């Protein structure tokens, strides 16, 4: 069930991004400004996209790292408790 809902949200987000890029491309094409100004706008859009992708990637990597660390700490604590119980039983 979780994968289905994630794929639906992912498809919705991808379609939203594609629509936004199509609207931006249309506004760049029909804007009554010089070609050089359109180039600057296009570069800004491209750099913003790259920055957003990097931000999401680094936040995801950070979250995964924190999850791994918490799992290691939980396993270490469980191991210490298990050794303590075994020593108490002797």
Secondary structure by P-SEA (a helix, b strand, c coil): caaaaaaaaaaaaaaaaaaaaaaaaaaaaaccccaaaaaaaaaaaaaaaaaaaaaaaaaaaaaaaaaaaaaaaaaaaaaaaaaaaaaaac
